[in-house]
């Protein structure tokens, strides 16, 4: 088990998931059984060979008893820079009426619109 000193961060989502799994004293097989994610797929995620969907991340978060939001940030799905942005992104990710592909498409469009517009200053106009 790798140790990370003060000020060090886990480099990848897979590394982070492995650390969380080991901290919970779970084997790959145990976590796979708890989450419904196959053992081989989970192994590939930990090794950085696969990028899991938001739904899979949510299952893993429940199994590891950690915040799904943390995993979304680690996976690059969610932006922590702005709480307003984060709440919109979380609403999209939590919508069970959307497929994973639709969720990702909505996030992509939303983020592209945000990137195309100038960032508001501390004063807002309130207009539409």
VMD Tcl script that builds the backbone (N, CA, C; Angstrom):
set m [mol new atoms 384]
animate dup $m
set s [atomselect $m all]
$s set {name element resname resid chain x y z} {
  {N N UNK 1 A 0.847 -1.184 0.000}
  {CA C UNK 1 A 0.000 0.000 0.000}
  {C C UNK 1 A 0.882 1.232 0.000}
  {N N UNK 2 A 0.713 2.071 -0.976}
  {CA C UNK 2 A 1.523 3.284 -1.086}
  {C C UNK 2 A 1.045 4.323 -0.072}
  {N N UNK 3 A 1.976 5.016 0.498}
  {CA C UNK 3 A 1.652 6.092 1.430}
  {C C UNK 3 A 1.931 7.418 0.743}
  {N N UNK 4 A 1.105 8.394 1.063}
  {CA C UNK 4 A 1.275 9.719 0.479}
  {C C UNK 4 A 1.486 10.704 1.613}
  {N N UNK 5 A 2.566 11.469 1.520}
  {CA C UNK 5 A 2.903 12.425 2.570}
  {C C UNK 5 A 2.032 13.665 2.513}
  {N N UNK 6 A 2.227 14.548 3.464}
  {CA C UNK 6 A 1.493 15.796 3.509}
  {C C UNK 6 A 1.773 16.587 2.232}
  {N N UNK 7 A 0.715 17.111 1.645}
  {CA C UNK 7 A 0.877 17.903 0.431}
  {C C UNK 7 A 0.908 17.064 -0.839}
  {N N UNK 8 A 0.950 15.754 -0.711}
  {CA C UNK 8 A 0.951 14.881 -1.890}
  {C C UNK 8 A -0.486 14.503 -2.214}
  {N N UNK 9 A -0.766 14.329 -3.488}
  {CA C UNK 9 A -2.100 13.904 -3.881}
  {C C UNK 9 A -1.998 12.619 -4.676}
  {N N UNK 10 A -3.050 11.863 -4.654}
  {CA C UNK 10 A -3.108 10.655 -5.459}
  {C C UNK 10 A -3.238 11.100 -6.906}
  {N N UNK 11 A -2.424 10.531 -7.779}
  {CA C UNK 11 A -2.332 11.036 -9.137}
  {C C UNK 11 A -3.528 10.727 -10.020}
  {N N UNK 12 A -4.093 9.561 -9.903}
  {CA C UNK 12 A -5.173 9.193 -10.808}
  {C C UNK 12 A -6.395 8.714 -10.046}
  {N N UNK 13 A -7.516 8.654 -10.759}
  {CA C UNK 13 A -8.738 8.122 -10.182}
  {C C UNK 13 A -8.511 6.689 -9.721}
  {N N UNK 14 A -7.856 5.887 -10.543}
  {CA C UNK 14 A -7.593 4.491 -10.189}
  {C C UNK 14 A -6.782 4.362 -8.915}
  {N N UNK 15 A -5.740 5.189 -8.789}
  {CA C UNK 15 A -4.927 5.174 -7.572}
  {C C UNK 15 A -5.783 5.530 -6.354}
  {N N UNK 16 A -6.625 6.539 -6.524}
  {CA C UNK 16 A -7.485 6.987 -5.430}
  {C C UNK 16 A -8.456 5.876 -5.025}
  {N N UNK 17 A -9.080 5.236 -6.018}
  {CA C UNK 17 A -10.008 4.152 -5.720}
  {C C UNK 17 A -9.303 2.998 -5.004}
  {N N UNK 18 A -8.114 2.661 -5.468}
  {CA C UNK 18 A -7.351 1.586 -4.823}
  {C C UNK 18 A -7.056 1.935 -3.368}
  {N N UNK 19 A -6.607 3.170 -3.126}
  {CA C UNK 19 A -6.317 3.604 -1.763}
  {C C UNK 19 A -7.562 3.535 -0.881}
  {N N UNK 20 A -8.699 3.973 -1.411}
  {CA C UNK 20 A -9.947 3.942 -0.644}
  {C C UNK 20 A -10.382 2.500 -0.371}
  {N N UNK 21 A -10.220 1.634 -1.355}
  {CA C UNK 21 A -10.588 0.225 -1.196}
  {C C UNK 21 A -9.715 -0.441 -0.135}
  {N N UNK 22 A -8.411 -0.177 -0.199}
  {CA C UNK 22 A -7.491 -0.759 0.784}
  {C C UNK 22 A -7.742 -0.193 2.181}
  {N N UNK 23 A -8.060 1.091 2.260}
  {CA C UNK 23 A -8.361 1.711 3.554}
  {C C UNK 23 A -9.622 1.093 4.171}
  {N N UNK 24 A -10.549 0.646 3.309}
  {CA C UNK 24 A -11.771 -0.001 3.774}
  {C C UNK 24 A -11.566 -1.500 4.004}
  {N N UNK 25 A -10.335 -1.971 3.809}
  {CA C UNK 25 A -9.984 -3.386 3.970}
  {C C UNK 25 A -10.835 -4.301 3.096}
  {N N UNK 26 A -11.021 -3.878 1.843}
  {CA C UNK 26 A -11.795 -4.659 0.880}
  {C C UNK 26 A -10.891 -5.177 -0.227}
  {N N UNK 27 A -11.119 -6.411 -0.640}
  {CA C UNK 27 A -10.428 -6.925 -1.823}
  {C C UNK 27 A -11.181 -6.441 -3.057}
  {N N UNK 28 A -10.552 -6.567 -4.211}
  {CA C UNK 28 A -11.254 -6.227 -5.461}
  {C C UNK 28 A -12.548 -7.019 -5.567}
  {N N UNK 29 A -12.470 -8.304 -5.273}
  {CA C UNK 29 A -13.647 -9.183 -5.378}
  {C C UNK 29 A -14.765 -8.725 -4.434}
  {N N UNK 30 A -14.406 -8.357 -3.200}
  {CA C UNK 30 A -15.419 -7.905 -2.236}
  {C C UNK 30 A -16.097 -6.623 -2.709}
  {N N UNK 31 A -15.308 -5.667 -3.202}
  {CA C UNK 31 A -15.887 -4.418 -3.684}
  {C C UNK 31 A -16.754 -4.678 -4.912}
  {N N UNK 32 A -16.317 -5.561 -5.780}
  {CA C UNK 32 A -17.102 -5.908 -6.966}
  {C C UNK 32 A -18.454 -6.493 -6.557}
  {N N UNK 33 A -18.445 -7.388 -5.579}
  {CA C UNK 33 A -19.697 -7.997 -5.116}
  {C C UNK 33 A -20.625 -6.969 -4.487}
  {N N UNK 34 A -20.079 -6.035 -3.715}
  {CA C UNK 34 A -20.890 -5.013 -3.037}
  {C C UNK 34 A -21.503 -4.014 -4.010}
  {N N UNK 35 A -20.812 -3.750 -5.101}
  {CA C UNK 35 A -21.233 -2.673 -5.998}
  {C C UNK 35 A -21.915 -3.153 -7.270}
  {N N UNK 36 A -21.760 -4.420 -7.590}
  {CA C UNK 36 A -22.321 -4.923 -8.844}
  {C C UNK 36 A -21.450 -4.596 -10.049}
  {N N UNK 37 A -20.247 -4.076 -9.803}
  {CA C UNK 37 A -19.284 -3.792 -10.865}
  {C C UNK 37 A -18.395 -5.030 -10.981}
  {N N UNK 38 A -18.204 -5.518 -12.189}
  {CA C UNK 38 A -17.435 -6.758 -12.331}
  {C C UNK 38 A -15.997 -6.588 -11.846}
  {N N UNK 39 A -15.467 -7.676 -11.326}
  {CA C UNK 39 A -14.098 -7.686 -10.820}
  {C C UNK 39 A -13.085 -7.259 -11.889}
  {N N UNK 40 A -13.149 -7.816 -13.120}
  {CA C UNK 40 A -12.187 -7.397 -14.148}
  {C C UNK 40 A -12.310 -5.906 -14.505}
  {N N UNK 41 A -13.557 -5.410 -14.581}
  {CA C UNK 41 A -13.768 -4.003 -14.928}
  {C C UNK 41 A -13.215 -3.106 -13.820}
  {N N UNK 42 A -13.474 -3.470 -12.579}
  {CA C UNK 42 A -12.958 -2.713 -11.440}
  {C C UNK 42 A -11.437 -2.679 -11.460}
  {N N UNK 43 A -10.818 -3.803 -11.772}
  {CA C UNK 43 A -9.364 -3.873 -11.873}
  {C C UNK 43 A -8.860 -2.933 -12.972}
  {N N UNK 44 A -9.545 -2.911 -14.093}
  {CA C UNK 44 A -9.141 -2.028 -15.196}
  {C C UNK 44 A -9.286 -0.554 -14.819}
  {N N UNK 45 A -10.319 -0.215 -14.055}
  {CA C UNK 45 A -10.495 1.164 -13.583}
  {C C UNK 45 A -9.320 1.545 -12.679}
  {N N UNK 46 A -8.998 0.665 -11.739}
  {CA C UNK 46 A -7.899 0.957 -10.809}
  {C C UNK 46 A -6.568 1.102 -11.528}
  {N N UNK 47 A -6.380 0.373 -12.609}
  {CA C UNK 47 A -5.120 0.452 -13.356}
  {C C UNK 47 A -5.136 1.582 -14.389}
  {N N UNK 48 A -6.229 2.331 -14.460}
  {CA C UNK 48 A -6.311 3.460 -15.379}
  {C C UNK 48 A -6.577 3.071 -16.815}
  {N N UNK 49 A -7.042 1.848 -17.046}
  {CA C UNK 49 A -7.304 1.382 -18.407}
  {C C UNK 49 A -8.718 1.715 -18.869}
  {N N UNK 50 A -9.607 1.975 -17.935}
  {CA C UNK 50 A -11.000 2.301 -18.252}
  {C C UNK 50 A -11.417 3.551 -17.517}
  {N N UNK 51 A -12.287 4.330 -18.146}
  {CA C UNK 51 A -12.869 5.504 -17.500}
  {C C UNK 51 A -14.322 5.176 -17.184}
  {N N UNK 52 A -14.654 5.060 -15.904}
  {CA C UNK 52 A -16.011 4.659 -15.535}
  {C C UNK 52 A -17.028 5.766 -15.745}
  {N N UNK 53 A -18.273 5.369 -15.955}
  {CA C UNK 53 A -19.372 6.322 -16.088}
  {C C UNK 53 A -19.716 6.893 -14.717}
  {N N UNK 54 A -20.513 7.942 -14.713}
  {CA C UNK 54 A -20.963 8.541 -13.457}
  {C C UNK 54 A -21.749 7.522 -12.640}
  {N N UNK 55 A -22.520 6.671 -13.316}
  {CA C UNK 55 A -23.306 5.661 -12.616}
  {C C UNK 55 A -22.408 4.654 -11.896}
  {N N UNK 56 A -21.360 4.200 -12.567}
  {CA C UNK 56 A -20.417 3.261 -11.949}
  {C C UNK 56 A -19.700 3.940 -10.787}
  {N N UNK 57 A -19.318 5.196 -10.963}
  {CA C UNK 57 A -18.657 5.925 -9.878}
  {C C UNK 57 A -19.571 6.032 -8.664}
  {N N UNK 58 A -20.860 6.250 -8.923}
  {CA C UNK 58 A -21.820 6.348 -7.825}
  {C C UNK 58 A -21.912 5.010 -7.079}
  {N N UNK 59 A -21.932 3.905 -7.809}
  {CA C UNK 59 A -21.955 2.580 -7.187}
  {C C UNK 59 A -20.695 2.355 -6.347}
  {N N UNK 60 A -19.540 2.738 -6.893}
  {CA C UNK 60 A -18.279 2.563 -6.172}
  {C C UNK 60 A -18.252 3.426 -4.917}
  {N N UNK 61 A -18.759 4.643 -5.021}
  {CA C UNK 61 A -18.792 5.540 -3.859}
  {C C UNK 61 A -19.632 4.928 -2.736}
  {N N UNK 62 A -20.775 4.351 -3.093}
  {CA C UNK 62 A -21.610 3.711 -2.072}
  {C C UNK 62 A -20.877 2.541 -1.436}
  {N N UNK 63 A -20.242 1.717 -2.256}
  {CA C UNK 63 A -19.519 0.560 -1.750}
  {C C UNK 63 A -18.352 0.933 -0.850}
  {N N UNK 64 A -17.713 2.062 -1.165}
  {CA C UNK 64 A -16.559 2.509 -0.387}
  {C C UNK 64 A -16.949 3.460 0.751}
  {N N UNK 65 A -18.225 3.830 0.761}
  {CA C UNK 65 A -18.753 4.779 1.755}
  {C C UNK 65 A -18.022 6.110 1.710}
  {N N UNK 66 A -17.868 6.600 0.483}
  {CA C UNK 66 A -17.278 7.923 0.277}
  {C C UNK 66 A -18.227 8.727 -0.599}
  {N N UNK 67 A -17.957 9.994 -0.745}
  {CA C UNK 67 A -18.798 10.889 -1.524}
  {C C UNK 67 A -18.674 10.623 -3.023}
  {N N UNK 68 A -19.823 10.473 -3.683}
  {CA C UNK 68 A -19.813 10.327 -5.142}
  {C C UNK 68 A -19.249 11.594 -5.776}
  {N N UNK 69 A -19.516 12.729 -5.167}
  {CA C UNK 69 A -19.005 14.007 -5.676}
  {C C UNK 69 A -17.481 13.987 -5.743}
  {N N UNK 70 A -16.842 13.420 -4.733}
  {CA C UNK 70 A -15.379 13.311 -4.719}
  {C C UNK 70 A -14.889 12.512 -5.918}
  {N N UNK 71 A -15.570 11.407 -6.202}
  {CA C UNK 71 A -15.171 10.581 -7.346}
  {C C UNK 71 A -15.433 11.301 -8.658}
  {N N UNK 72 A -16.528 12.046 -8.745}
  {CA C UNK 72 A -16.820 12.813 -9.965}
  {C C UNK 72 A -15.721 13.832 -10.234}
  {N N UNK 73 A -15.248 14.473 -9.183}
  {CA C UNK 73 A -14.164 15.457 -9.329}
  {C C UNK 73 A -12.886 14.756 -9.770}
  {N N UNK 74 A -12.556 13.648 -9.118}
  {CA C UNK 74 A -11.346 12.892 -9.469}
  {C C UNK 74 A -11.382 12.393 -10.908}
  {N N UNK 75 A -12.578 12.055 -11.385}
  {CA C UNK 75 A -12.734 11.540 -12.749}
  {C C UNK 75 A -12.816 12.658 -13.782}
  {N N UNK 76 A -12.850 13.911 -13.322}
  {CA C UNK 76 A -12.928 15.032 -14.249}
  {C C UNK 76 A -14.331 15.293 -14.764}
  {N N UNK 77 A -15.334 14.698 -14.135}
  {CA C UNK 77 A -16.718 14.890 -14.552}
  {C C UNK 77 A -17.288 16.153 -13.932}
  {N N UNK 78 A -16.808 16.501 -12.756}
  {CA C UNK 78 A -17.359 17.599 -11.971}
  {C C UNK 78 A -16.287 18.632 -11.673}
  {N N UNK 79 A -16.688 19.901 -11.715}
  {CA C UNK 79 A -15.785 21.025 -11.487}
  {C C UNK 79 A -16.032 21.581 -10.085}
  {N N UNK 80 A -14.992 21.706 -9.281}
  {CA C UNK 80 A -15.146 22.239 -7.925}
  {C C UNK 80 A -14.952 23.746 -7.832}
  {N N UNK 81 A -14.624 24.400 -8.927}
  {CA C UNK 81 A -14.272 25.813 -8.870}
  {C C UNK 81 A -15.430 26.729 -8.483}
  {N N UNK 82 A -16.652 26.336 -8.756}
  {CA C UNK 82 A -17.789 27.224 -8.594}
  {C C UNK 82 A -18.964 26.414 -8.053}
  {N N UNK 83 A -19.486 26.790 -6.884}
  {CA C UNK 83 A -20.564 26.001 -6.272}
  {C C UNK 83 A -21.827 26.022 -7.134}
  {N N UNK 84 A -22.074 27.120 -7.846}
  {CA C UNK 84 A -23.243 27.187 -8.730}
  {C C UNK 84 A -23.103 26.163 -9.855}
  {N N UNK 85 A -21.924 26.090 -10.442}
  {CA C UNK 85 A -21.657 25.120 -11.506}
  {C C UNK 85 A -21.789 23.715 -10.948}
  {N N UNK 86 A -21.227 23.488 -9.786}
  {CA C UNK 86 A -21.256 22.163 -9.188}
  {C C UNK 86 A -22.692 21.701 -8.965}
  {N N UNK 87 A -23.581 22.593 -8.504}
  {CA C UNK 87 A -24.961 22.188 -8.244}
  {C C UNK 87 A -25.682 21.832 -9.542}
  {N N UNK 88 A -25.406 22.536 -10.629}
  {CA C UNK 88 A -25.999 22.195 -11.926}
  {C C UNK 88 A -25.486 20.837 -12.380}
  {N N UNK 89 A -24.186 20.637 -12.286}
  {CA C UNK 89 A -23.590 19.368 -12.709}
  {C C UNK 89 A -24.111 18.200 -11.868}
  {N N UNK 90 A -24.237 18.398 -10.572}
  {CA C UNK 90 A -24.753 17.337 -9.711}
  {C C UNK 90 A -26.202 17.011 -10.044}
  {N N UNK 91 A -26.991 18.035 -10.371}
  {CA C UNK 91 A -28.387 17.795 -10.749}
  {C C UNK 91 A -28.460 16.943 -12.012}
  {N N UNK 92 A -27.617 17.236 -12.975}
  {CA C UNK 92 A -27.583 16.441 -14.212}
  {C C UNK 92 A -27.187 15.000 -13.892}
  {N N UNK 93 A -26.133 14.826 -13.105}
  {CA C UNK 93 A -25.642 13.491 -12.778}
  {C C UNK 93 A -26.658 12.682 -11.971}
  {N N UNK 94 A -27.473 13.351 -11.173}
  {CA C UNK 94 A -28.432 12.652 -10.317}
  {C C UNK 94 A -29.743 12.319 -11.022}
  {N N UNK 95 A -29.959 12.852 -12.207}
  {CA C UNK 95 A -31.225 12.651 -12.909}
  {C C UNK 95 A -31.333 11.226 -13.448}
  {N N UNK 96 A -32.168 10.424 -12.811}
  {CA C UNK 96 A -32.313 9.016 -13.208}
  {C C UNK 96 A -33.087 8.856 -14.518}
  {N N UNK 97 A -33.703 9.924 -15.007}
  {CA C UNK 97 A -34.429 9.869 -16.271}
  {C C UNK 97 A -33.544 10.035 -17.492}
  {N N UNK 98 A -32.240 10.239 -17.275}
  {CA C UNK 98 A -31.299 10.421 -18.376}
  {C C UNK 98 A -30.350 9.232 -18.458}
  {N N UNK 99 A -29.946 8.898 -19.673}
  {CA C UNK 99 A -28.930 7.860 -19.846}
  {C C UNK 99 A -27.563 8.466 -19.537}
  {N N UNK 100 A -26.562 7.599 -19.367}
  {CA C UNK 100 A -25.203 8.082 -19.118}
  {C C UNK 100 A -24.721 8.953 -20.275}
  {N N UNK 101 A -25.048 8.548 -21.485}
  {CA C UNK 101 A -24.636 9.319 -22.656}
  {C C UNK 101 A -25.304 10.691 -22.680}
  {N N UNK 102 A -26.586 10.751 -22.324}
  {CA C UNK 102 A -27.291 12.036 -22.270}
  {C C UNK 102 A -26.708 12.930 -21.185}
  {N N UNK 103 A -26.396 12.346 -20.034}
  {CA C UNK 103 A -25.794 13.126 -18.954}
  {C C UNK 103 A -24.476 13.739 -19.405}
  {N N UNK 104 A -23.630 12.920 -20.037}
  {CA C UNK 104 A -22.333 13.423 -20.488}
  {C C UNK 104 A -22.506 14.500 -21.548}
  {N N UNK 105 A -23.465 14.313 -22.447}
  {CA C UNK 105 A -23.725 15.317 -23.483}
  {C C UNK 105 A -24.178 16.635 -22.869}
  {N N UNK 106 A -25.090 16.567 -21.904}
  {CA C UNK 106 A -25.546 17.779 -21.228}
  {C C UNK 106 A -24.405 18.480 -20.504}
  {N N UNK 107 A -23.569 17.702 -19.818}
  {CA C UNK 107 A -22.417 18.294 -19.129}
  {C C UNK 107 A -21.471 18.963 -20.118}
  {N N UNK 108 A -21.235 18.310 -21.248}
  {CA C UNK 108 A -20.343 18.873 -22.266}
  {C C UNK 108 A -20.894 20.193 -22.802}
  {N N UNK 109 A -22.185 20.217 -23.109}
  {CA C UNK 109 A -22.814 21.442 -23.634}
  {C C UNK 109 A -22.764 22.538 -22.573}
  {N N UNK 110 A -23.136 22.209 -21.354}
  {CA C UNK 110 A -23.139 23.188 -20.267}
  {C C UNK 110 A -21.744 23.785 -20.072}
  {N N UNK 111 A -20.730 22.922 -20.020}
  {CA C UNK 111 A -19.373 23.399 -19.810}
  {C C UNK 111 A -18.872 24.221 -20.991}
  {N N UNK 112 A -19.286 23.873 -22.213}
  {CA C UNK 112 A -18.855 24.655 -23.373}
  {C C UNK 112 A -19.511 26.040 -23.366}
  {N N UNK 113 A -20.778 26.116 -22.959}
  {CA C UNK 113 A -21.432 27.418 -22.837}
  {C C UNK 113 A -20.747 28.271 -21.775}
  {N N UNK 114 A -20.405 27.660 -20.637}
  {CA C UNK 114 A -19.732 28.397 -19.570}
  {C C UNK 114 A -18.372 28.909 -20.048}
  {N N UNK 115 A -17.662 28.082 -20.811}
  {CA C UNK 115 A -16.338 28.468 -21.290}
  {C C UNK 115 A -16.423 29.574 -22.336}
  {N N UNK 116 A -17.501 29.602 -23.109}
  {CA C UNK 116 A -17.641 30.589 -24.187}
  {C C UNK 116 A -18.032 31.977 -23.675}
  {N N UNK 117 A -18.633 32.031 -22.509}
  {CA C UNK 117 A -19.087 33.310 -21.962}
  {C C UNK 117 A -18.054 33.873 -21.002}
  {N N UNK 118 A -17.946 35.211 -20.966}
  {CA C UNK 118 A -17.019 35.812 -20.005}
  {C C UNK 118 A -17.495 35.511 -18.582}
  {N N UNK 119 A -16.546 35.301 -17.697}
  {CA C UNK 119 A -16.895 35.013 -16.314}
  {C C UNK 119 A -17.436 36.275 -15.664}
  {N N UNK 120 A -18.565 36.157 -14.951}
  {CA C UNK 120 A -19.141 37.349 -14.318}
  {C C UNK 120 A -18.236 37.870 -13.205}
  {N N UNK 121 A -18.252 39.175 -13.039}
  {CA C UNK 121 A -17.483 39.780 -11.952}
  {C C UNK 121 A -18.277 39.662 -10.677}
  {N N UNK 122 A -17.837 40.297 -9.630}
  {CA C UNK 122 A -18.533 40.198 -8.354}
  {C C UNK 122 A -19.907 40.870 -8.393}
  {N N UNK 123 A -20.166 41.686 -9.419}
  {CA C UNK 123 A -21.497 42.296 -9.565}
  {C C UNK 123 A -22.214 41.596 -10.707}
  {N N UNK 124 A -23.474 41.305 -10.498}
  {CA C UNK 124 A -24.238 40.631 -11.552}
  {C C UNK 124 A -25.278 41.573 -12.108}
  {N N UNK 125 A -25.675 41.320 -13.354}
  {CA C UNK 125 A -26.612 42.205 -14.020}
  {C C UNK 125 A -28.047 41.826 -13.748}
  {N N UNK 126 A -28.322 40.557 -13.496}
  {CA C UNK 126 A -29.670 40.120 -13.186}
  {C C UNK 126 A -30.554 40.010 -14.403}
  {N N UNK 127 A -30.076 40.345 -15.594}
  {CA C UNK 127 A -30.875 40.254 -16.820}
  {C C UNK 127 A -30.811 38.883 -17.423}
  {N N UNK 128 A -31.709 38.619 -18.367}
  {CA C UNK 128 A -31.708 37.306 -19.035}
  {C C UNK 128 A -30.941 37.356 -20.281}
}
mol reanalyze $m
mol bondsrecalc $m
mol representation Tube
mol addrep $m
